Amino acid sequence: MPNAHNEKMQQLLLKLHEEMQNADVDVETQDLMRNFDAEIHALIGPDDSSTTVESALDHAKSLQADFSVSHPVANRFLAELINALVKMGV
């Protein structure tokens, strides 16, 4: 994957984390965020990983369902990450 693409995904993930630090989220959502974060880092990291784009997309879509109403700014960053993941899977 191109390095510029990795940097964009890292920036989006950082913005998502910054937004969620100020949000009131339940334990389940926090767990989903941790899993999603780990999957993104595994996908863009230098090591070979068993993480798949499909798995990361599944977690992202689960988060998006939670964020669409209650966290619109975070949802925007998540939507951008989903688009980047879709491009990776093409």
N, C-alpha and C positions, 0 to 999 in steps of 0.2 A: 504494500500500500504506500502511496506517495507520502513523503514526510510532511508536506503542507497540509494534507488531509488529516494526518495524525494530530498536528498542532491545532487545527480547527476543532477537532473533536475534544481535545484536552481543554481548550478554551471554553467550549460550550458546557462541558462537564463541570468546570470550575464555576462558571456563572450559575449553573443549576444548583450547585452546592451552596454558593453564596446566598442565593435566593431562599433555599430551604432552611438555612441556619436561622432565619428570622420567622420561619413558619411553624405553626403548631401542627405537628403530624403525629399520627398514632404509631405504635410499635411495628405494626405490620408494614406500614409505608416506609418506615426507617429501614426495616429489613430488606424490602424491595430495592430501596436506594443503594444500600450496601452491596447487594448482589449485582445490581446493574453497574455500579461503579467498578466492581472487580472484573466484570465481564468486558467492559469497555477498555480498561487498562490491559487486560489479557489480549484483547484483539489488536490493540495498537502498540503493544509492547514488543520488545525484541525477541522474546522467547517464543518457541512453538507452544501453542496452547490448544487444548481440546475445546475451548469455547468457540461456539459458532455464532455467526451473525444472526441466525434464526433465534437462538436462545436469547441473545441480547435484545433483539426486536420484541420477543415475547415479554420480557421484563419491562421494556420501555412502554409497550402498549398497556400493560397492567398499570404502570404508574400514570400514564396519560389519562386513563379512565378516572383515576382518583383526583388528578390535578385539574381537569378541564374546568371545573366550576370553582373549586376552593383555592386554587393557586394558578391564576391565569398567566402570570409572568413566568413562573417555573414551567408551566405547560408549553409556553412558546419556545423555551430553550430545549425542552424535551422533544418537541416536534422537529426542531432543527437536527437534533441528534438522530432521531428516527430517519429523517431524510438522508443523513450521512450514512447510516447503517444500510439503508436500502441501496444506496449507490455502491457500497462495498460488496453487497451480495449479488450485484448484477454480473 
